[in-house]
Amino acid sequence: MSGLPVFLALVVAAAPPASPSRLRFEGLDRLYFARVGGAGRLTAPAEVSAFLPVAIARSPRLPDPAKLEGLSVRDIPLPVPLWPRPARLRQVVRSGARIDGLWLALYDGGRRSDVWHFQARPDLTDGKLLPNYWVGGARAGAGDTVRLDLGGSMYRPQGGWWVHQKEVTLAVRGGALALQHVRGTYGFIHDYDRGADANPPAFTVTVEREVDGRFERRELYPVSVAAIKACGADVEDDYVEPGTADLETVALCVTRDPRSEVTWRRFDEPSFAERGYKAPPE
């Protein structure tokens, strides 16, 4: 019997596994993002697409922020579990008068594979007043997941504003990073100043945490500036600045108040920021 079949079997067994296709995002449309590009095509303004080339260097030199007018560009490494190539998220934010534009481009092995766009326009978000978003960072989660810290803020006339952070969990599913669930890390919402109330505008404070396989959401209103300061946050001119304190810890502290409203949702139930959200029964 010839040894050729045995030799071929050994060669096949020793061959390395085929490299997976380029990584992509799935499910960001649940957060009202729209896919606007991929490996070849890209639909974006010229000043944005200039920073989203087909390929980027392993250690790209980003432009000096001081030289960019109305744009910010940032690269965020993505710790994708067991993925054979380095993955990177390039974020471009174009500032607007009130509503910004956000582009998130996924690069797999230095090659552009997916591009998504978000704008907090009510006509694009089922009428919801959502914040301007940005990605603050990425880290490995449990198992095959990656977690993005999605920050957000919005400022409106008459002193109304809100600051949020969300934890977006993505899981490797085939050749995609697929959205699994969204946790509202914290939220600080400042009332409009209508000038008719004797008391100064108050805050609403919200926080979500994982408890026994589901999300517990705590919300307290009204909250005074003094209560927020007592829990460790810096408040200047009735404004809570993201990044100046651990605002999740502050929100947990504030909502320990027994007056807080407590609701629950399953991991697979959409949050307010997602399509398909349903308000809990009163």
C-alpha positions in Angstrom: 0.0 0.0 0.0 1.4 3.4 -1.0 2.3 5.8 1.7 1.0 8.7 -0.4 -2.5 8.8 1.2 -1.0 8.8 4.6 1.4 11.6 3.7 -1.4 13.7 2.3 -3.6 13.1 5.4 -0.7 14.3 7.6 -0.2 17.4 5.4 -3.9 18.3 5.6 -4.0 17.7 9.4 -1.0 19.9 9.9 -2.3 22.8 7.7 -3.2 25.9 9.7 -6.9 26.8 9.9 -8.2 29.2 7.3 -8.0 32.8 8.3 -11.5 34.2 9.1 -13.0 36.9 6.9 -12.8 40.6 8.0 -14.4 41.4 11.3 -17.6 43.5 11.2 -20.2 44.9 13.6 -23.7 43.5 13.8 -26.6 45.0 15.7 -25.5 48.6 16.1 -28.7 49.6 14.3 -30.5 48.8 17.6 -28.7 51.9 19.0 -29.8 53.9 15.9 -26.5 53.7 14.2 -26.6 53.3 10.4 -24.0 51.3 8.3 -22.4 53.7 5.9 -19.4 51.9 4.6 -17.3 48.7 4.4 -14.0 47.5 2.9 -14.7 49.3 -0.4 -17.4 51.8 -0.3 -17.9 54.7 2.2 -20.6 57.4 2.4 -19.3 60.3 4.5 -18.4 63.9 4.1 -15.1 64.5 2.5 -13.5 66.0 5.7 -14.5 62.8 7.6 -13.7 60.2 4.9 -10.1 61.7 4.8 -9.6 60.1 8.2 -11.2 56.8 7.3 -8.8 55.4 4.6 -9.1 51.8 3.3 -5.9 50.9 5.3 -4.1 52.3 8.3 -0.6 51.7 9.7 -0.1 49.5 12.8 0.8 52.6 14.8 -0.8 55.5 12.9 0.1 59.1 13.6 -3.1 60.9 14.3 -3.5 64.6 13.5 -2.9 67.3 16.1 -6.3 68.1 17.6 -5.4 71.7 17.8 -5.2 71.8 14.0 -8.6 70.2 13.4 -11.6 72.5 13.1 -14.7 70.9 14.4 -13.3 67.4 14.2 -11.8 64.9 16.6 -10.1 61.6 15.6 -9.2 58.8 18.0 -8.0 55.2 17.7 -9.2 52.6 20.2 -7.7 49.1 20.3 -10.3 46.4 20.5 -9.3 43.3 22.7 -11.3 40.8 20.6 -10.9 37.3 22.2 -9.0 34.8 20.1 -9.1 36.9 17.0 -6.1 36.3 14.8 -5.5 39.9 13.7 -5.3 43.2 15.7 -8.6 45.0 15.7 -8.9 48.8 16.1 -11.8 51.2 16.2 -11.3 54.6 14.6 -13.7 57.3 15.9 -14.3 60.5 14.1 -16.6 63.1 15.7 -17.7 66.2 13.8 -19.1 68.9 16.1 -22.3 70.6 15.2 -24.2 73.6 16.6 -26.0 71.2 19.0 -26.0 67.8 17.4 -22.7 66.1 16.5 -22.0 63.4 13.9 -20.2 60.2 15.1 -18.5 57.8 12.7 -17.1 54.4 14.0 -14.8 52.6 11.6 -13.6 49.0 12.4 -10.2 48.1 11.1 -9.2 44.4 11.1 -5.5 43.8 10.6 -5.1 47.5 9.5 -7.8 47.1 6.8 -11.1 48.9 7.0 -14.0 46.5 7.2 -17.1 48.3 8.6 -18.2 51.9 9.2 -21.2 53.1 11.2 -22.7 56.6 11.7 -24.8 58.1 14.5 -26.6 61.4 14.9 -29.0 62.2 17.8 -31.6 63.6 15.6 -35.2 62.8 16.8 -36.2 62.0 13.2 -33.6 59.2 13.2 -34.3 57.9 16.7 -38.0 57.3 16.8 -38.5 60.7 18.3 -36.3 60.1 21.3 -34.1 62.8 22.7 -30.8 61.0 22.8 -27.4 62.4 23.6 -24.4 63.0 21.3 -22.3 59.8 21.7 -18.6 59.0 21.8 -16.6 55.9 22.7 -14.5 56.4 25.8 -12.7 53.1 25.8 -12.9 49.3 25.2 -12.0 46.4 27.4 -12.3 42.6 27.4 -15.5 41.3 29.0 -16.4 37.8 30.2 -15.9 34.9 27.8 -15.9 36.0 24.2 -17.2 39.5 24.7 -15.8 43.1 24.3 -17.3 46.0 26.2 -17.4 49.6 24.9 -17.9 52.6 27.2 -20.3 54.8 25.2 -20.4 58.3 26.7 -23.1 60.8 25.8 -24.2 64.4 26.5 -26.7 66.9 25.2 -27.3 70.5 26.0 -30.6 72.2 25.1 -32.0 75.7 25.5 -33.2 77.0 28.9 -30.6 75.0 30.9 -31.8 71.5 30.1 -29.0 69.0 29.7 -28.1 65.3 30.3 -25.0 63.3 30.7 -24.9 59.5 30.3 -22.6 56.6 30.0 -23.6 53.2 28.7 -21.7 49.9 28.7 -22.3 48.1 25.3 -21.5 44.4 25.3 -20.5 42.8 22.0 -19.8 39.1 21.5 -17.8 37.3 18.8 -20.3 35.5 16.6 -18.7 34.0 13.5 -17.0 36.9 11.8 -18.9 39.6 13.6 -18.9 41.6 16.9 -22.6 41.3 17.6 -24.5 43.6 20.1 -25.7 41.6 23.1 -27.0 44.1 25.5 -26.7 47.7 26.8 -26.4 48.7 30.5 -27.0 52.3 31.5 -23.9 52.9 33.6 -25.2 56.3 34.9 -27.3 59.2 33.9 -27.6 62.8 35.2 -30.4 64.8 33.8 -30.9 68.5 34.6 -34.3 70.1 34.5 -35.1 73.0 32.2 -35.1 76.4 33.9 -38.5 77.7 33.0 -38.2 80.7 35.4 -41.6 80.0 36.9 -40.6 77.8 39.8 -39.5 79.1 43.2 -37.1 76.2 43.6 -34.0 75.9 41.3 -34.0 73.2 38.6 -33.4 69.7 40.0 -31.6 66.7 38.7 -32.8 63.1 37.9 -30.1 60.5 38.6 -30.2 57.0 37.2 -28.0 53.9 37.4 -28.2 50.3 36.2 -26.3 47.2 37.5 -26.3 43.5 36.9 -28.1 41.6 39.7 -28.9 37.9 39.5 -28.8 37.7 35.7 -30.8 40.8 34.9 -30.5 44.6 35.1 -31.7 46.6 38.2 -32.4 50.2 37.3 -32.6 52.8 40.0 -33.9 56.4 39.4 -34.3 59.3 41.8 -36.0 62.6 41.3 -35.7 65.3 42.4 -32.0 65.4 43.4 -30.3 68.6 44.7 -26.8 69.8 43.8 -26.0 69.3 47.5 -26.9 65.6 47.3 -24.7 65.1 44.3 -21.8 66.9 45.9 -22.2 64.9 49.0 -21.6 61.7 47.0 -18.3 63.0 45.6 -19.1 64.7 42.2 -17.9 68.2 41.2 -20.8 70.4 40.2 -20.0 73.7 38.6 -22.8 76.0 37.6 -25.3 73.1 38.0 -23.2 71.0 35.6 -21.7 67.6 36.2 -18.6 67.2 34.2 -17.9 63.7 32.8 -14.5 62.4 33.8 -14.1 64.5 36.9 -15.3 61.8 39.2 -16.4 58.2 39.1 -19.9 59.1 38.1 -21.2 55.5 38.3 -20.1 55.4 42.0 -21.8 58.8 42.5 -25.0 57.6 40.9 -25.0 54.5 43.1 -24.5 56.6 46.1 -27.3 59.1 45.2 -29.8 56.3 44.4 -29.4 54.5 47.6 -32.0 56.9 48.8 -35.1 54.9 49.7 -37.2 57.2 47.6 -35.6 55.8 44.4 -37.8 54.0 41.9 -36.5 50.5 41.2 -37.4 48.6 38.0 -36.0 45.5 36.4 -35.4 44.2 32.9 -34.0 41.1 31.3 -30.7 41.2 29.4 -32.6 40.7 26.1 -35.0 43.5 26.8 -34.1 46.8 25.0 -33.2 49.8 27.1 -34.6 53.3 26.3 -31.7 54.0 24.0 -32.5 51.0 21.8 -35.1 50.2 19.2 -38.0 48.3 20.5 -38.0 49.8 24.0 -41.2 49.4 26.0 -41.7 51.4 29.2 -42.2 49.3 32.3 -45.8 49.1 33.6 -46.7 51.6 36.3 
